[in-house]
Amino acid sequence: MAAEIRPSDSGSSGALTSPGHLMPFVIVTALFFIFGFITTLNMALVPDLRSIFDLSYGWAMLAESAFFLAYFIFSSPSSKMIEWIGYKWTMVVSLFVQVVGCLLFIPAARLVNFPLFLTAVFVVGAGVTALQTSANPYVVILGPENSAPVRLTLAQAFNSIGAAIAPLVGGAFILTESGTSASKAAIANGVRGPYIAIAAGLLILGFAVAFSHLPPITEPESTETGGGNRAAVERSIWSYRHTVLGAVGIFFYVGVEVGLASIAVNYFKQQGMSSLKTASFLVSLYWLGAMIGRLLGSWMLTKIRANKLLGVFGVAGTILLAISMFSSGGVAIWSLVLCGFFNSIMFPNVFALGVAGLGTMTGKGSGLIMTAIVGGALIPYLLGKTADQVGIQHAFVIPMFCYLYIAWYGVWGSKPVRTAA
């Protein structure tokens, strides 16, 4: 069995990873592509579910709610699983759970059953929850703490690559133009093929990770004066202000990113976009902007402090949504598409800032922050219900508030009052 290595044991403080951990970083980074792809592909279901079941925006957004509700339910158990079987085997289990969820789309499509669709989405979300809960802190502790935002932002860039490809797959194989002669059963049946292929890929990847070399890594032990390791371990994670506020930041970030992406196709058509496939392509550009932002952001973070960059990007997202809210046509469309770029560094930086200084509490901090991804279940639903009442553009006041909070957290809320290491 490989020896456990703590990130602080060796390596310069400016290194991307600790010595010997570059290949594990590469392997886990590949998993970021997977949950980026699957998370975004589920958003492609929203327009089709509206067509199949004659749903309002609010009800159609339940597909997103089912997926992200899994984070609320399974984040804490996923943290416990990490304690029991380690990071590597938690990742393996998570991939196999996603296989089960993808295969559930087969009976859901055959029976044209909305609750079964939601169940399939929920099970996939449970697998992605365990993958995120294990992969994010694993990347953080693969090297020096001060380079964690760079490391996580770079890994999240591959999340964005998967997210950028997914709308193209959804547009080509899942979405069906309204007004076509396709029956509801035929539209539902179009979901089966992509998810069968994804299930096969996840199964192969699960076995590949199982047989790969991912060394067990332990978080640094607490060195808090006068408290000792026992006090740090026994202290509630809720006593770490920057972690709790970071969880709120993740709640708002995931909510705004998913909410905008989920409603974008309908919004673009409302603004004059005639084709669903063209609208899906623009959603792909939204995610491509996040990828570019993360690649560029991983360089910017070597020059600019993470909290300051987070504040700037939060303000920029607010301004872009305000422009989209009070304009029409191309300006309204491209203002929303550009939000993807400024979403880019938000998750990795809020996460890294939220677990900074937790030491032996890093796993618990990760579990709390992952639980907050339930924002992706609640905020898109709230956005959809508000859009039903006052229109999509007026509903943008909700994601604007989310961006403002993230900006505040970056500048002020992320400063630790207490640390465990």
Stockholm file with secondary structure:
# STOCKHOLM 1.0

chainA/1-421         MAAEIRPSDSGSSGALTSPGHLMPFVIVTALFFIFGFITTLNMALVPDLRSIFDLSYGWAMLAESAFFLAYFIFSSPSSKMIEWIGYKWTMVVSLFVQVVGCLLFIPAARLVNFPLFLTAVFVVGAGVTALQTSANPYVVILGPENSAPVRLTLAQAFNSIGAAIAPLVGGAFILTESGTSASKAAIANGVRGPYIAIAAGLLILGFAVAFSHLPPITEPESTETGGGNRAAVERSIWSYRHTVLGAVGIFFYVGVEVGLASIAVNYFKQQGMSSLKTASFLVSLYWLGAMIGRLLGSWMLTKIRANKLLGVFGVAGTILLAISMFSSGGVAIWSLVLCGFFNSIMFPNVFALGVAGLGTMTGKGSGLIMTAIVGGALIPYLLGKTADQVGIQHAFVIPMFCYLYIAWYGVWGSKPVRTAA
#=GR chainA/1-421 SS CCCCBCTTSSSCTTCSSCTTCHHHHHHHHHHHHHHHHHHHHHHTHHHHHHHHHTCCHHHHTHHHHHHHHHHHHHHHHHHHHHHHHHHHHHHHHHHHHHHHHHHTHHHHHHHTCHHHHHHHHHHHHHHHHHHHHHHHHHHHTTSCGGGHHHHHHHHHHHHHHHHHHHHHHHHHHTCCCTTSSCCHHHHHHTTHHHHHHHHHHHHHHHHHHHTSCCCCBCCCCCCCTTTHHHHHHHSCGGGCHHHHHHHHHHHHHHHHHHHHHHHHHHHHHHTTCCCHHHHHHHHHHHHHHHHHHHHHHHHHTTTSCHHHHHHHHHHHHHHHHHHHHTCCHHHHHHHHHHHHHHHTTHHHHHHHHHHTTCGGGHHHHHHHHHHGGGHHHHHHHHHHHHHHHHCHHHHTHHHHHHHHHHHHIIIIITSCSCCCC
#=GC SS_cons         CCCCBCTTSSSCTTCSSCTTCHHHHHHHHHHHHHHHHHHHHHHTHHHHHHHHHTCCHHHHTHHHHHHHHHHHHHHHHHHHHHHHHHHHHHHHHHHHHHHHHHHTHHHHHHHTCHHHHHHHHHHHHHHHHHHHHHHHHHHHTTSCGGGHHHHHHHHHHHHHHHHHHHHHHHHHHTCCCTTSSCCHHHHHHTTHHHHHHHHHHHHHHHHHHHTSCCCCBCCCCCCCTTTHHHHHHHSCGGGCHHHHHHHHHHHHHHHHHHHHHHHHHHHHHHTTCCCHHHHHHHHHHHHHHHHHHHHHHHHHTTTSCHHHHHHHHHHHHHHHHHHHHTCCHHHHHHHHHHHHHHHTTHHHHHHHHHHTTCGGGHHHHHHHHHHGGGHHHHHHHHHHHHHHHHCHHHHTHHHHHHHHHHHHIIIIITSCSCCCC
//
